[in-house]
Amino acid sequence: MMLKKILAMTLLSFVTGCASAVNNNALCDGTASARTKHAAALAEDGGDASVVTGATLVMMIDAACK
């Protein structure tokens, strides 16, 4: 559970600009497949809370990568 929180906080820092030194195109391109797989995994076997927070996180990253 703690690992999920740490991962979410790390990914969220990229979306919110805390890690703005990273090239956004490289970040978006480099995580596209992982975001798709994460969304599918959440839909397949995530609990209610992880599905909601995971879906929100994926949507935020997807929106930032458009």
VMD Tcl script that draws the C-alpha trace (Angstrom):
set ca {
  {0.00 0.00 0.00}
  {2.79 2.43 0.90}
  {4.57 1.61 -2.38}
  {1.45 2.57 -4.33}
  {1.30 5.91 -2.51}
  {4.97 6.60 -3.18}
  {4.57 5.70 -6.85}
  {1.48 7.88 -7.18}
  {3.23 10.82 -5.52}
  {6.26 10.40 -7.78}
  {4.20 10.27 -10.95}
  {2.05 13.15 -9.78}
  {5.15 15.30 -9.31}
  {5.82 15.01 -13.03}
  {2.29 16.08 -13.89}
  {2.29 19.06 -11.53}
  {5.61 20.37 -12.74}
  {7.77 19.53 -9.73}
  {10.14 17.77 -12.07}
  {9.98 20.35 -14.84}
  {13.58 19.71 -15.89}
  {12.36 16.53 -17.60}
  {11.46 16.86 -21.26}
  {7.67 16.48 -21.40}
  {7.73 14.72 -24.77}
  {10.24 12.18 -23.51}
  {8.20 11.66 -20.34}
  {4.94 11.25 -22.23}
  {6.40 9.01 -24.93}
  {8.36 6.98 -22.41}
  {5.37 6.30 -20.16}
  {2.63 5.81 -22.76}
  {2.76 2.02 -22.74}
  {3.12 1.83 -18.95}
  {0.11 4.13 -18.46}
  {-2.00 1.99 -20.77}
  {-0.95 -1.21 -18.98}
  {-1.58 0.40 -15.58}
  {-5.08 1.46 -16.59}
  {-5.84 -2.06 -17.84}
  {-4.51 -3.62 -14.63}
  {-6.61 -1.30 -12.49}
  {-9.69 -2.24 -14.47}
  {-8.91 -5.95 -14.22}
  {-7.98 -6.49 -10.59}
  {-7.79 -3.21 -8.67}
  {-9.87 -2.58 -5.57}
  {-12.42 0.21 -5.58}
  {-10.12 2.87 -4.12}
  {-7.16 1.99 -6.34}
  {-9.35 2.01 -9.43}
  {-10.59 5.52 -8.65}
  {-7.21 6.99 -7.72}
  {-5.40 5.13 -10.49}
  {-7.89 6.26 -13.12}
  {-7.56 9.85 -11.91}
  {-3.78 9.65 -12.06}
  {-3.78 8.14 -15.56}
  {-6.24 10.80 -16.80}
  {-4.09 13.59 -15.36}
  {-0.94 12.26 -17.00}
  {-2.77 11.64 -20.29}
  {-4.12 15.20 -20.26}
  {-0.66 16.62 -19.62}
  {0.75 14.56 -22.50}
  {-1.61 15.82 -25.20}
}
mol new
graphics top color blue
foreach p $ca { graphics top sphere $p radius 0.5 }
foreach p [lrange $ca 0 end-1] q [lrange $ca 1 end] { graphics top cylinder $p $q radius 0.2 }
display resetview
